Amino acid sequence: MEDYLNVITSSLKKHLVFPDEAIAHGFNQILDEESFQELEYDDASNNIGSISAIDGGSNTIIKTPTSALVFNRVYCNKFVKMSKLKEYELCTFASFTEIVEEDGKSFFKTSIYPLKGNCSMEPIKIKMDEYKIGKLKGDLDRALSVARRFAEWDFIEKALDTGSEFVLMDGALQTAFAEESHKASRLYKQAVSKGAMVVGLSKSNTIYTDENCIPIAGFLDSMAERKKFTKWYIKLGNSEEWAHEANVFYIRLHEGADRAFRLDVFEGADEMTTKRLLIALQANSKYFAFPGFPYALIDAHIYANVKDEEVKHIKDLILDKLDLEDVKKLERMERALMSHDVLDMLGG
C-alpha cells in the first residue's frame, strides 16, 4: 500500500509545479503575471449596473429506459448591489421526453406542460445522433435537461424586459446543439439592441493548460497571490468550443473569497461595458457565507430548486390514475435503472 501511495503522490506533485506562463487549452491568450488586472471600485457609487440572474432546477418524477417525466422550475430576479428589487419571474413545467421513430430516424421528443407562470414552448425534437457516443445512439439522460435549458434561454427576454443591464446565466455560454445555438444567437442580438449584456458564471471549472495539463485553478490563483492581488481578473481568450460566442475570463470578486470563477462574456461587449459588468459583480458578491460568488445567483439557485417532496406528490397522482397491472409494468421498467440504489442500501 505504501509504494502505491508514493507513486500516486509523486504523480500528483507533477500537477502542482506551475510554469511561469501558459495557454489554457482551447483558448488563445498567453497567461502570465503581466496579464492580471486588479479589480477596484467605489462602493459608495450610485452608478452600479443592475443584474438579473437566471437559474433552473429539475427533478425526475418517473423514468424508464426510453422515457422520463421531469419537473422543472426556472427563476429570474433583479439586483442592484446586494439589494433585491421587486422584479422577478418564475415558471414551473413538466417535460416528458421519449424516444420516437419518424421516417426511419430516431429522435428524443420532449413535450412541455406548463404548470405555473408563462413558460409555454413548442415540443422539442433532437436527433439521437446529436448525442451519439461511438456507434451507439445517445442515451436518454443527456436529453432530459434540454427543455429546462431552453426555458432558461427564453428567460433572457424576461430579464431584458425589466431593464437589467447584465443578464447572468448559471454556467458557461456553451450550446450543445444547433437549435440551442440559433436561440442563443438571437437572444444575444436582442440584448445588444437594448444596451444589455449576456454573461455566464460557472460554479465549477475544469479548464487546464495546453502544454503541461495543469488546472488553471491553483496555477492562476498562485500567480495572483505573488502579485499580492486580492481581487483580480485575467482573460483566457476567445473560446474555440463549438458555437461558443464569448470571451472567457477567470475572476476573483472579493478579498475574502477562497476561489475564483470562470466568467463568459458575450464577444460583442466592448471594454467599457465589461468593466461596468465587473464592478456590478463585485458589488453583488458580498454575501458573508459565500464571498466572491454573486448573491443574485445564490438567490436564483434557491428559488429554482425542485424538492423531492414536490415530484413525489406528482408521481403519486399519476399512479392513482393507472390500474394495478399498469403500475406493476411501470415499476418493472423503473427497476431496470435502480439496481445500484439497492446495492448501496445493502452496503449500509
Backbone hydrogen bonds, N-H to C=O, Kabsch-Sander energy under -0.5 kcal/mol:
donor,donor_aa,acceptor,acceptor_aa,energy
5,L,1,M,-2.2
6,N,2,E,-2.2
7,V,3,D,-2.2
8,I,4,Y,-2.1
9,T,5,L,-2.7
10,S,6,N,-2.3
11,S,7,V,-2.2
12,L,8,I,-2.6
13,K,9,T,-2.1
14,K,10,S,-0.9
14,K,11,S,-0.6
15,H,11,S,-0.5
15,H,12,L,-1.4
16,L,13,K,-1.7
17,V,14,K,-0.7
18,F,16,L,-0.7
22,A,31,L,-1.5
24,A,29,Q,-0.6
25,H,208,Y,-3.5
27,F,24,A,-2.3
28,N,236,L,-0.5
29,Q,236,L,-1.3
31,L,22,A,-3.7
32,D,30,I,-0.7
35,S,32,D,-1.7
36,F,33,E,-1.1
37,Q,233,Y,-2.5
39,L,231,K,-2.6
43,D,41,Y,-0.8
45,S,42,D,-1.8
51,I,79,F,-3.0
52,S,166,F,-2.7
53,A,51,I,-0.5
54,I,168,L,-2.6
55,D,75,Y,-1.9
57,G,73,R,-3.0
59,N,71,F,-1.9
61,I,69,L,-2.9
62,I,69,L,-1.3
64,T,67,S,-3.2
67,S,64,T,-0.6
68,A,97,T,-2.3
69,L,62,I,-3.0
70,V,68,A,-0.5
70,V,95,S,-2.7
71,F,59,N,-2.8
72,N,93,F,-2.9
73,R,57,G,-2.6
74,V,91,C,-2.4
75,Y,55,D,-2.6
76,C,89,E,-2.6
77,N,53,A,-1.6
79,F,51,I,-3.1
80,V,83,S,-2.1
83,S,80,V,-2.3
84,K,82,M,-0.5
85,L,78,K,-2.9
89,E,76,C,-2.5
91,C,74,V,-2.2
92,T,116,K,-2.5
93,F,72,N,-2.2
94,A,113,Y,-2.5
95,S,70,V,-2.6
96,F,111,S,-2.4
97,T,68,A,-2.6
97,T,95,S,-0.6
98,E,109,K,-2.2
99,I,66,T,-1.7
100,V,98,E,-0.5
100,V,107,F,-2.3
102,E,105,K,-2.8
105,K,102,E,-1.9
107,F,100,V,-2.7
108,F,126,I,-2.8
109,K,98,E,-2.8
109,K,107,F,-0.6
110,T,108,F,-0.5
110,T,124,I,-3.0
111,S,96,F,-2.4
111,S,109,K,-0.5
113,Y,94,A,-2.9
115,L,92,T,-2.8
116,K,92,T,-2.1
119,C,117,G,-1.0
124,I,110,T,-2.6
126,I,108,F,-2.2
128,M,106,S,-2.1
130,E,127,K,-1.7
131,Y,128,M,-1.6
132,K,129,D,-1.7
133,I,136,L,-1.8
136,L,133,I,-1.7
138,G,128,M,-1.4
142,R,139,D,-0.9
143,A,140,L,-1.9
144,L,140,L,-0.8
144,L,141,D,-0.9
146,V,143,A,-1.2
149,R,145,S,-2.6
150,F,146,V,-2.6
151,A,147,A,-2.2
152,E,148,R,-2.3
153,W,149,R,-2.0
154,D,150,F,-2.3
155,F,151,A,-1.7
156,I,153,W,-1.6
157,E,154,D,-1.1
158,K,154,D,-0.8
159,A,155,F,-2.3
160,L,156,I,-2.5
161,D,157,E,-1.9
162,T,158,K,-0.8
162,T,159,A,-0.8
163,G,160,L,-1.6
164,S,159,A,-1.3
165,E,50,S,-0.5
166,F,50,S,-1.9
167,V,197,M,-3.0
168,L,52,S,-3.3
168,L,166,F,-0.6
169,M,167,V,-0.7
169,M,199,V,-3.3
170,D,54,I,-1.1
171,G,169,M,-0.8
171,G,201,L,-2.8
175,T,242,W,-0.6
181,S,177,F,-2.0
182,H,178,A,-2.3
183,K,179,E,-1.8
184,A,180,E,-2.5
185,S,181,S,-2.4
186,R,182,H,-2.0
187,L,183,K,-1.9
188,Y,184,A,-2.4
189,K,185,S,-2.0
190,Q,186,R,-1.9
191,A,187,L,-2.3
192,V,188,Y,-2.3
193,S,189,K,-2.1
194,K,190,Q,-0.9
194,K,191,A,-0.8
195,G,192,V,-1.7
196,A,191,A,-2.9
197,M,165,E,-1.8
199,V,167,V,-2.9
200,G,264,D,-2.3
201,L,169,M,-2.3
202,S,262,R,-2.1
209,T,214,I,-2.4
210,D,23,I,-3.4
213,C,209,T,-0.9
216,I,207,I,-2.2
217,A,207,I,-0.5
218,G,216,I,-0.6
219,F,215,P,-1.1
220,L,216,I,-2.7
221,D,216,I,-0.6
222,S,218,G,-2.3
223,M,219,F,-1.5
224,A,220,L,-2.4
225,E,221,D,-2.1
226,R,222,S,-1.7
227,K,223,M,-1.1
228,K,225,E,-1.1
229,F,224,A,-2.1
232,W,252,R,-1.4
233,Y,37,Q,-2.2
234,I,250,Y,-1.8
236,L,234,I,-0.5
236,L,248,V,-2.7
237,G,248,V,-1.3
239,S,246,A,-1.3
240,E,26,G,-1.8
244,H,241,E,-1.6
245,E,243,A,-0.8
246,A,244,H,-1.2
247,N,265,V,-3.1
248,V,237,G,-2.4
249,F,263,L,-3.1
250,Y,234,I,-2.4
251,I,261,F,-2.7
252,R,232,W,-2.8
257,A,254,H,-1.7
261,F,251,I,-2.7
262,R,202,S,-0.7
263,L,249,F,-2.7
264,D,200,G,-3.2
265,V,247,N,-3.1
266,F,198,V,-1.6
267,E,245,E,-0.9
269,A,266,F,-2.1
274,T,270,D,-2.1
275,K,271,E,-2.1
276,R,272,M,-1.9
277,L,273,T,-2.1
278,L,274,T,-2.2
279,I,275,K,-2.0
280,A,276,R,-2.4
281,L,277,L,-2.6
282,Q,278,L,-2.1
283,A,279,I,-2.2
284,N,280,A,-0.9
284,N,281,L,-0.6
285,S,282,Q,-1.5
290,F,287,Y,-1.3
292,G,285,S,-2.3
293,F,290,F,-1.6
295,Y,284,N,-3.6
297,L,294,P,-0.7
298,I,294,P,-1.3
299,D,295,Y,-2.8
300,A,296,A,-2.0
301,H,297,L,-2.4
302,I,298,I,-2.1
303,Y,299,D,-2.1
304,A,300,A,-1.7
305,N,301,H,-1.0
307,K,305,N,-0.6
310,E,307,K,-0.6
311,V,307,K,-1.2
312,K,308,D,-2.3
313,H,309,E,-1.8
314,I,310,E,-1.5
315,K,311,V,-2.5
316,D,312,K,-2.4
317,L,313,H,-1.7
318,I,314,I,-2.0
319,L,315,K,-2.7
320,D,316,D,-1.9
321,K,317,L,-0.6
321,K,318,I,-1.2
322,L,319,L,-1.2
327,V,323,D,-2.1
328,K,324,L,-2.0
329,K,325,E,-1.9
330,L,326,D,-2.5
331,E,327,V,-2.4
332,R,328,K,-1.9
333,M,329,K,-1.8
334,E,330,L,-2.4
335,R,331,E,-2.3
336,A,332,R,-0.9
337,L,334,E,-2.0
338,M,335,R,-1.5
339,S,335,R,-0.5
341,D,338,M,-0.6
342,V,338,M,-1.3
343,L,339,S,-2.1
344,D,340,H,-2.1
345,M,341,D,-1.9
346,L,342,V,-2.0
347,G,343,L,-1.3
348,G,345,M,-1.6
